[in-house]
Amino acid sequence: MKIFHIFPTFSNKYQPYNKRLITSLEQCKELEVFVVSLNEAISASPKKDIICLKQDRKIQKLKAFFIGVLLYLKNEKFTFSFSKISKSAKLYGKYAFIFKNKDAVFHFHDLHAIDQVLLPILIQKKIKYVVSLRGNDIAIKPLLSEAIKAHAIMVLKHAWRIHSVCQSLKEEAITLATINADKIHVIYRTPNLKDIIQSKEVTVIQKEINIVTISRVHWKKCIPESLIAVKNLVNSGYDVRYHIIGGFPKQGEYDKIVYLIKKLGLTKNVCIHGYLNESEYKRILLDMHIFWLPSINEGIPNTLYLALKCGFPVVACDTDGIPEIVKDRHNGLLFSPYDFNALAEKTKSVIDNADLRLKLQKNAMETVLQTQENETSQYVSLYCSH
């Protein structure tokens, strides 16, 4: 069976998981795997095994246009409207890989990456597409715009299969689009276990308590807002260092956090490391004591898997898929969304209560997570089931 995996970009440095997933699926004898990158430009020396759709050069656009005209004439009724042919030819040219492989399955790994003009054609031609639900796909974006919400509902209703990274998002999708639960397959991600380090188990945390968050600094991650908790801890006499590991997709997010650090008088208490890959931040984790996950919207982030397996006491927001893996006062502590003073208070209990801290660390390391073998077999079942 041919499966085309369609990503906004591949490989995205913020999503190293995607490369691991594709590598595992390529080893399946039941599947013939292709990778499509929507926003990467076609280069003079194309990336091996990646279909790039962005066309920067005129010759590429012209070639795609003529291919699109031929595919349009083959798939649609002829019309004398040049503007309609021209518009449709651009779409058919861009997505030629779909119209040349209509019996394949097309897996869109970002719901909102499905072109609004392409979607009706997928539905009309009964082309099988799968869509993945991740943290922001239906929990945040549809609330920002009725048009986006309507598009998301249409995508979900007509999808052949739906993949969700957690049970919480599955339930939200059922409510949003009133679809059958059997259509949605929950497949948890496999963590990257090769970069696991052993967190320190200490009876008393000495001066300089190191707290870490690993995440791209996006507004829904609430990293600037977590400085409220840092300020609370500092004012309570705790010598904390908050380490932020992650890139800034927008300059405004960087400017905001730098401003708040200065405004709150936390220049000695916050360290911005910027983007580091998994092997690079492994060195920093050796000196960390506590892991924070302050996001208001998440599926189940890969960094949470990593933190648990490293044995960090985790303090995380009680939202979306997080409580499916973090059980309060068992393998981590949960705080209510937006309550950053509660984040500070939960952190104080981790620092001050050695018995609680060591219990959380022990249970975190014993948390049963997804395995690569099981995840791969679940994807095969998703694609090959009737």
N, C-alpha and C positions, 0 to 999 in steps of 0.2 A: 504494500500500500504506500502510495506517495503522500508524504506529509510536508507541507510548506509552513515553516515557522516564521511568522512575520513580526518583526520588532521595529519600534521607532528608530533605534540604532542598535547595531551589533558589531563588536561587543561594546556595551556601555560600561565604562569604568565603574559606575555606581551599581552595576548589576553583574558582578563576576559570576553569580549563580547561573546566569543564562548560558554561559559557555560550558559550564559543567553539565547542565541539563542536556544540551545538544550533543555533547561528547558521549554521554551515556545512551541517548536514544539512537545515535548513529551505529551503535554496536548491536542493535536489535535486528535480527534476521527478518522479522515481520515488517519492518519499516524501511522505506527509502526516504531519507531526510534531506530537505533543502532549507536553506536559511535566506530570508529576505530582510534587507535593511531599508526602511522607507526613507530615511533622512540622510543617508550617506551617498555621496556623489559617485557616479561611474567614473573610474579613473582610467588612465592610459594602460596601467597594469592592474586589472581587476583583482580584488581580493579572492583568494582561492575559496571556492565553494560558497561564495556569498553573492546573492543577486542584489545589486544596489540600484535603487530606482530614481534617485535624484539626478537630473540631467543638467549639467552646467554648460556644456558646449553646444553650439548650434548644430553641428553635425549629428550629435546624439539626439537632439530634439527632433530634427528632421527625419532621422531614421525611425524613431519611435512613432512619429506622426504617420508615416506611410504604413508601418506595421499595424498601427491602430485603425487606419482606413480599411485595410484588408480584413482585419478581424471584425470590424463593425459591419462591413458588407456581408460577411459570412454569418454573423450572428443576429443581425437585425433586418427588418424590412427596409427596402431602399426608400429614400426620401430625396426630394429635389431641393431640400433646404440645406444650403451650404453651411450656414451657421450651426445647424444641428449636427451635421456630419463632422464639422471641425471640432466642436465641443466633445462629441462622443469619441472621435478618433484619438484625442489626447488622453482620454480615460482608458480606452482600450489599449493604447500604446504603452501607457505607464504600467498597466496591470496585465500585460500580455501573458505573463507566466500563469495567470489564473485562467484566461480564456483558451490557452493552449493545453491546459491540464484540467478540464472541467470535471473529470472523474476523481480527482485527488481531493484531499482534505486540507483546508487552509486554516491554520491556527494563528489567530491574532492575539498576541500577548499583551496588547493594550486595547481595551474596549474603545477608547476615544480615538484610536488611530485608524478606525474603519471609516473610509471616506463616505461622506453623506450622499454623494452622487453614486458611489459604487454600491452601497447597501441595497437599494431597490433592484439593481441588476442581479446581485447575488441571490436575492429572494426570488425574483422572477425566473431566473435560470435554474433554480433549485440546486445551487452550488453549496456543497457542504462546508460550513465554516464553524470552527470552534473559537470561543473567546475566553480569555482568562480574566478572572476577577482578582485584582490586587487591592491594596489598601485604599487608594483614593478613587477607585473606579465608580463606585456607586454610593459610597458613604459621604463624600464631600462634593465632587464636581456637579452632580445633578442638582444639588441645592443652590448652586451659583447661577444657574440659568435654566429657564423652562425649556429652551431649545435643546440644550445638552441633555436634560432629563428625558425629553421625548425621544431623542436619538438613542440614548442608552436603553430605554424600554423597547424600542423597535429592534435593536441589536439582540437583546436578550430573548425576545419573543420568537425570533426567527432563526436563532442559532441552532445548529444541528446538535451540538453538545456545548456545555459550559463547564469550565474548570474554575474552581475556587480554591484559594490558598488557605482558607479556614472556614469553619462552620458558620461563624458569625456573618461573613459576607454572603454565604449561601442563603441564609435566612433573610437578609436584607434584599437580595435579588428576587426571592420568591414574593416578598411583600411589594416590592417596587413594580415588578412586571407581571404579577399574578401568573406565574408559570409553574409547571409541574416540578416537584422536588426531584423526581427521578432523572430529570434532564441535567442536573447539576452534580458534578463529581468533585468531591473535596479531596485534593491531593496536597498533602503537606510537603514543604520543601525539605531537601536534604542539606544539613549544615556542612560547611567546609571544616572537616575535622583535622586536616593536616596542620592547621595553624593554632591548634589548641595549646594553651600554656596552663600551668598549674598555678592557680591563685594562691596567695599567701594565706595560711591559716594561723592567725596570731591571737593570743588571749587578750592582749591589750594593744590597741592601735596607738602608736606613739605620735608625737607631733607630726604635723603635715599629713593630713588625711587626704588621700588622692581618690577623687571621684572621676569617672570617665563616661562620656557619651560618644558612641560611634554612629554617625549619621550625616548624610548631606544636610546642610542647614537650609531647610525649606520651611515655610511658615507653619505648616501643619505639624512639624516636629517639635515646636514650642521650645526650642533651645534658648532663644533670648529670654523668654518668660521664665525659664528655669533659674535664671539669675536671681529671681526673687527668693528662691530657696537658698541659694548661695549666700545672699545677703543676710537671710535669717540665721543661717549657721554661723556666719562671721560675727554677727551681733550677739549671738549666744555664747561666744567665746571659743568656738571650734576653729582650729587652724586648718582650713580646707584649701585644696587646690582642685579646681574643676577643669578637666582636660576635655577639650572638644576636638574630636577627630572626624573630619569630613569636609567636603568641598562646599563652595558657595555657588549654586547655580546662577544667582543674581547678585550683582554688586551691592544692591540695596540691602540685602540680608547681612552682608559683611559690615556695611556702614552702620546698620542698626545695632548690631551686637557690640561693635567697638564703642559706639556712643554710649550704650547702656553700661558697659564695663566701667567707663570713665565716670559717668554720671553717678553710679552707685558706689564708686570708690573701691572697685574690685580689681584694679590693675595687677595687684600682687597675688590675686586669688584665682584668676582665670587664665588658662593657657590655650591659645588657638593654634592647633597643629596643621590645619588645612587638610586637603585630601591626601591620604596615604593608602596604599593597597594593603591587602590582608597580611602579607608577610612583613611589610614595613611597620605596621602598628603593633605587631607582636612584641617588639622590644619594649615599647611604652607600657604595654599591659602588665609586664612583669612587676612594675612598681605601683599598680593600681590596687585599691582596696574595695571600692563599691562601684557598681554599674547603674547608671540612670537611663531610663527610657521614658522621657516626659511627653511623648507624642499624644495628640488628641485624636489621631486617626491612623490606624495601622492594620494591616492584615496580620502577619506574624513576620517581623523582620529577621533577616538572616543574622544580624548582629546579636539579637536576643538568644538565638540558638547558641552562638559562639560564647556569649557571656555565661550562660548556664553551664555549658560543658567545661568552661575554664574554671568553674566553681566560684564565680563572683556572687556576693550578696546582691541581688537585683532589686531595685525599687522602680516599679513601672506603673504607667497609667492604666487604670482599669477600663479599657476601651476596646471595642471590636474584637479581634482575635487573640489579643494578649492573654486574657484570663483562661483561654483554652490550653495554655501551656504553663503559665505562672499561677500557681495556687497560693493564695495569700497565707503567709506565715508558715508555709510548707517549704517551697523552693524559691520564695521571693516575697516581697511586700508590694501591695497594690495601693494606689491612692486615686481619689476621684479626679476625673478630668477637670482641668483649670485650677485645681486647688494646690498651688505651689507651696503654700505654707504647710500643707499636709505632707508634701514631698520632703520638706525640711524635717518635720517631726518624725516621719518614718525613718529618715536617714539617721537622726539622733539615736533612735532605738537600736539601729544596726551598730552604731559606733559604741554605745554605752553598754549594750547587753551582749556580752561575749557568748553566752549560751545560745541566744537566738541567732547571732551571726554565724557561729560554727554549724548550727543546725541547718540554716539556709544554704550554706556553702556545700555541706555534705549532700543534701537533697537535690541541690541544683545539678551537681555532677552526676547524680543517679537518674536525672530526668530522662525518660525514654523518648527519643526523637525518631524522626523518619530515617530510614536507611536508603541508600542509593538503589539497591536491588529492588526494594519494595516500591519505591517511587517510580522507577522505570516500568515495572510490571503494571502499575496502576495506569500509566499513560498508554501502554499497549492496549490495556483493557478499554480505556476511553475511546481510542481510535478504532479498535477492531470489533467492538460490541455492536450488535444489531438492534 
